[in-house]
Amino acid sequence: MAARRAGAGAPGRSGHILESFTRRVAQAGYDGTNFSDIAAELGISKGTIVHHYGTKDRLLAALHESYMRRRLAEAYLIMNRLSSPPEQLAGLLFAFMLYQVHDRDATVAFQREIARLSDHAALSEGLRLRGEYLELVRGVLRKGMENGQFREGDPQLQSLLLMGSAQWAWTWFDPAGPHTAEDVGASLVDMALGGLLTRPVGVTELADTDGAVLKIVRSCLTDAAARPEPAPRP
C-alpha cells in the first residue's frame, strides 16, 4: 500500500497510465485491456503501473471516480447558472449527450463498464459519486413538481429513465454521423420536458440548439475543463 500511495506523488506518469487505460477500455472493454499493452505504449514496465495503481480494478476505480468528479463539477455549474428546474433539467440533458463528443474516450469507457460499479469493493467511491449525480437530477425533478412546473411523478424512477437513455448512447451515437450531439440532446430535451412540463409550451425554447440553455451548458463544460483536476487516487 505504501508504494501505491507514493505513486500518487507523480501525477504526470499516473495520469498517462490512466489516459492509456481509459482509451483502451473505450476501444476494447475492461476485459480486453491489459497492463502489458499499456506498458508497451508508454515505454514503462508493468511494475510501474502496479506501483501507481496496484491492480486493474483500482485503475478502473480511478477511471470511474475521475470521470464522475468531472461530470459533477459540470453539473453543479449548470445548476448554478440556470435558474428554473425546466432550464436546469434541459441543461443536464444536453450535457448527457454532449459527453459523447466532450471527453469521449472516458465517456465510452465509463458507460460500457458501468455494470461493474456494483461488482467490486474497489469501485464503491465511483458508485457513491454516481449516486450523488442521480440525487442532483432527482432534486431538480422534485423542485419542479413542488412549484407546479413538472407533473407529479416518481423522481427516482424518472431519473433512472433519463440517465438510462443517455447511458446507452455510446452503442449507437456516431460523432461523424448525420446527427450531432447537440441535435440528439435537443431531441432528448424535447421528449423528456414535453412529458414532464405541466405547460409544455416552453419546450421549443429549452430544446433550441441556438438557445441560451445550450450556450450555458457549453460554457460550463469549458470552464470546468479549465480547472485543475486532482491527481487520481491509487
Rosetta blueprint (number, residue, H / E / L):
1 M L
2 A H
3 A H
4 R H
5 R H
6 A H
7 G H
8 A L
9 G L
10 A L
11 P H
12 G H
13 R H
14 S H
15 G H
16 H H
17 I H
18 L H
19 E H
20 S H
21 F H
22 T H
23 R H
24 R H
25 V H
26 A H
27 Q H
28 A H
29 G L
30 Y L
31 D L
32 G L
33 T L
34 N L
35 F H
36 S H
37 D H
38 I H
39 A H
40 A H
41 E H
42 L H
43 G L
44 I L
45 S L
46 K H
47 G H
48 T H
49 I H
50 V H
51 H H
52 H H
53 Y H
54 G L
55 T L
56 K H
57 D H
58 R H
59 L H
60 L H
61 A H
62 A H
63 L H
64 H H
65 E H
66 S H
67 Y H
68 M H
69 R H
70 R H
71 R H
72 L H
73 A H
74 E H
75 A H
76 Y H
77 L H
78 I H
79 M H
80 N H
81 R H
82 L L
83 S L
84 S L
85 P H
86 P H
87 E H
88 Q H
89 L H
90 A H
91 G H
92 L H
93 L H
94 F H
95 A H
96 F H
97 M H
98 L H
99 Y L
100 Q L
101 V L
102 H L
103 D L
104 R H
105 D H
106 A H
107 T H
108 V H
109 A H
110 F H
111 Q H
112 R H
113 E L
114 I H
115 A H
116 R H
117 L H
118 S H
119 D L
120 H L
121 A H
122 A H
123 L H
124 S H
125 E H
126 G H
127 L H
128 R H
129 L H
130 R H
131 G H
132 E H
133 Y H
134 L H
135 E H
136 L H
137 V H
138 R H
139 G H
140 V H
141 L H
142 R H
143 K H
144 G H
145 M H
146 E H
147 N L
148 G L
149 Q L
150 F E
151 R L
152 E L
153 G L
154 D L
155 P H
156 Q H
157 L H
158 Q H
159 S H
160 L H
161 L H
162 L H
163 M H
164 G H
165 S H
166 A H
167 Q H
168 W L
169 A H
170 W H
171 T H
172 W L
173 F L
174 D L
175 P L
176 A L
177 G L
178 P L
179 H L
180 T L
181 A H
182 E H
183 D H
184 V H
185 G H
186 A H
187 S H
188 L H
189 V H
190 D H
191 M H
192 A H
193 L H
194 G H
195 G H
196 L H
197 L E
198 T L
199 R L
200 P H
201 V H
202 G H
203 V H
204 T H
205 E H
206 L H
207 A L
208 D L
209 T L
210 D L
211 G L
212 A H
213 V H
214 L H
215 K H
216 I H
217 V H
218 R H
219 S H
220 C H
221 L H
222 T H
223 D H
224 A H
225 A H
226 A L
227 R L
228 P L
229 E L
230 P L
231 A L
232 P L
233 R L
234 P L
